[in-house]
């Protein structure tokens, strides 16, 4: 004898499966992605902190000279200083820049790196585009050093800072996002991809 389940029971089981799928898609999976991104971000921050170093920073009038040529920067190479940028004068550079003692030429891995400099409770991010011309550590503009020291750059001359390499985004440098990264902005799930494909 064959037993048939009531249609209402079959419908209930189907609905339960749908509800369970929706719950996983809308609630559990996004949390999983958020957690993975959080762990990744935490690992990145931890690695940056572990690489922090005690150094010094001073200023040079060169970095405040808007008419100075970018060819004078140690990282200048082949007609370009930063990929995608065609600056000719320092006044055209839109980032806070600095020189660093570790830069020994245009092929240095430090060229184009972003560093966070902390003096007391104040931090400023600088993009390394040259070498330090005076002594060791970092060398930046009077404007940047004043913002770091509360307007005391000329009075202090050189100060001790804590420096660590950070993301280029912290210096205002951002590459064009990929198609996948654009979709991840709205969640990275099937429904967010559908929204992205149809409404962006």
Protein Blocks (a to p, Z undefined) as FASTA:
>chain_A
ZZdddfklmmmmmmmmmmmmmmmmmmmmmmmmmmmmmmmmmmmmmmmmmmgccddddddf
klmmmkbcfklpmkbgghiabghiacfbfklpcbdcdddfklgbjklckgopacdddehj
bccddddfbdcfehghjdddfklmmmmnnopmmmnopacdddddddfklnopacdddfkl
mmmmnnopaklmmmmmmmZZ
